[in-house]
Amino acid sequence: GARIHREGFPIISIPKTMDNDVFGTDFCIGFSTAITRSVQFIHQLRSTAGSHERIGVVELFGRHSGETSLISAYLSGVDRAIISEVPFDIEKLAELLLRDREANPSHYAMMTISEGAREIGGEVVQTGVADSYGHKKLGGIGAVTAKKLEELTGVKTMCQELAYLMRSGAPDALDVMVAVNYANTAMDLLAIGKTGRMVALRDGRYTDVSAESPVLGVKHVDVRALYDVDSYRPKVWHVLSKPMFLY
């Protein structure tokens, strides 16, 4: 969109990615549905993890931003969440999950992990040939982590890569509402002859920003405000006066 705008084509962009990592907006179409799906599947996996007394590892999309892992963990109440922004210590994680499992009356533990996560000193797990943007396919960190956890704890693990299940099927109501309102906002801008813009949500309000916004920065989880790097957990406290999407 930014390139087309620079080449002189009148454009209005609409942010759409389930990773919710477009710089310049608080919300991208697809994010809410991805979180809704993830929370549903995590809860469904609990019965299997509990009946077999295992450690469940759920891998979620999220290349550079761990927001899907963070928010899914926050809403589903899993024990630990690993995000793309913070490299993790596998031995420390194993110790924490063992403690979680022992404290659970059903004797199991659950965690989420972003596909773009990596161990301290390690690399992001990638496979295949790079696409036109130079990106290789991410995925597999969940299975790698589950295997190491099993070796370190002696407890059987179960790994589930949700992948395309997060983005399949009809969108949820929030995504539909935002999509319709983004479209209406785009038409309002066109009606007044305003182009070179991207519709956006900022602090809970519909607005528009420069079409160049997505290339002006990289959107990451606000680790300091929302993530406990020591316990590998969401840190969402004192939400009074916070914006709808927390930051």
N, C-alpha and C positions, 0 to 999 in steps of 0.2 A: 504494500500500500504506500509506504513512504517513497519507494523508488518511482512508482507510477505518478505520484504527486509531483515529485521533482522533475519528471519528464513533461509536466504540463497537462496531464490528464485530470479533469475535475473528478475528485473522488471523495467519498465519505466512507470511512472504515467502521466495521462493527467487530469488536473483540470476541473471538470464539476459540477457546481451548479449555479442555477439562482440567488442565494443570493450573489454570488461573494465574498464569505467569506473564501476562502481557503488561508491560510497563505503561503506566498512565491511567489505569483503571483499577478499581477495587474488585471488580467482578467481570468474569468472562462467561459467555454462554457455554453451558456444558458442565461447569464446575459443580453446581448444585446436584444435578442428576448423578454425577460420578460419586459424590459424597453419599447421597441417598442409597445408591446401589451398594457401595462399600460397607456402609453401616449395616445394611440388611444382611449381606453375605457374612460379615463377621459374626453377627448374632447367630446365624444359621450354623456356622462352623463350631460354635461353642459346645453344642451337644456332642459332637464327635470328639472334640478335644477333651471334654470332660469325661465321657464314657470310657475313653482309652487312657485317660490321665496323662495327656501329652502336652508338649509345648507347641502351640500353634503359631506359625509364622505366615503373615499375610502380606504379600508383595503388591504394592499399588503403583500406578503410573506416577511420574514426577521426575523429569530429567534434571532440571536445575533447581526447581522449587519443591520443597517437601510439604507443601500445604495440604495436599490430599492425604498424606500419611498423618500429619499433625491433626487436622480437623476430624478425620475419620476416627482417629484414636480418642480424641476428646469427646466425640459424641457417642461412641460405642463403649467407652470405658475400658479399653484394653489396658494391659499392665504396662507396656512400654511402647514407645514409638521412635523409630529411627528415621531421620529426615536427611535429605540430600545435602543440606548446608553444614551439617556437623559430622565429621568423621567419628566413628565409634570404636570403642575398645571391646573386642569380642569376649574376652575373659571377664571383664566387668559386667557386660550384658548377660553372660551366662550365670554369673553369681546372682544378679538381680532377679532373673527369671526363676531360678531355683527357689529363691526366697518367696517370690510371688506364688509359685506353685504350692509350696508348703503351707502358705497362709490361706490358701483357697480350700474351703471345705470339700469341693469337688476335685481337688488335687490336679489342677491344670493351670496353665498360664497362656496368655495371648499377647502377641505383639504385631505391630505394623512396621513396614519398611518401604521406603521410597525406592523405585527402580534405579535412581541415580545415586543412592547411598554408597558409601565406601568405608572400609575399615581405616583406622589411623595408619598412615604409611602405605595404604593399598590403592588400588585403581578401581575405577568404575567398571562394572562388568558389561562388556559390549560384545556383540556378535554380528556376523554378516558383513556386507559391503556398504560403504558410506552412501547415503542418498545425495540428492542434488544440493542439499544444504551442508553436506559434509558430516552428517550425523549417522553413526552406525546404530543398529537396533540395540536398545537397552533391554535388560531383563536377565534374570538369573541370580541376582544378589540374594534373593530370598532363599533359593535352594542351597546356595553356597553357605549362607548364614545358618540355615537349619542343620546342615550336615556338621558344621563346626560346633554348634550348640549341643548336638547329640553326642559328639566326641568328648566335649568338655564336661557335660553334666551327667552323662550316662542315662539320660531320659530320652525316650523316643520323641521325635518331633513330627509334625505334619506341616507341610508347606503348601500354600495355595497362592498361585499367581492369578489375581483377578483379571488383569489385562483388559481385553476387549469387553468383558462382562460389565465393566464400569461404564462403558459408553454405548451399550446396546439397549434397544427398546425405546419406548416413548419417553420424552423428557418429563421431568417432574414439574409441578405447578409453578415453582419459583423460576425455573429456567424458561418456561413458556411466557410467564409474565414479563421477565426482563427482555426476552427476545422480541416480543411484540412492542414493548416500550422503546427498545433500541431502534426498531424499524420506524416507529412513529417519530422518534427524535430525528432520525436521518431524513425523513420526508419533510419535517419542519425546517431543517437546515437547507434542504434543496429549495424549498418554497421561497426562502429569503435570499437565495443565491449564494449561500455560504458553503464552500467546498474546501478540500484540503484539511478536513477535520476527522476525528475519530470520536464516535459517541462513547460515553463512559459513565460509570457510577463512581462518584467521589463523596466520601462521608455520608453515604446513604441517599445522595441526590443525583438525578440525571443531569448530565452536563455534556460538554464537548471539549476536546483537547486537540492539539495539533496532530495531524496524521503522522508526523515524524516521531511522536511520543514513544512508540514501541522500540525504536532504535536508539533512544537517548539514554537508556539504562536497562538494568536487569532487575526484575522483580523477584525478591526472595522472601522467605519467612523472616519476620522480625524476631530473630532468635532471642535477643535480649529481653524482649517484652513477653514472648509467648512460649518459650521452650526452656526447660530445665536441662542444661547440658550435663549435669552430674547424675541425674536420675533417669535421663532419657524419657521424659514425660512432658506432655503439654503443661504449660504454666499459664493458665487463664484465670487470673484473679481480679477482683475489683472491677467488674465490667460496667458499673454505673458510669454513664457519660461516654462510654466507648462507642465508636460507630458500629453499625450492624454487623459488619464483617471483621470487627475487632481491631483493625488497623488499616 
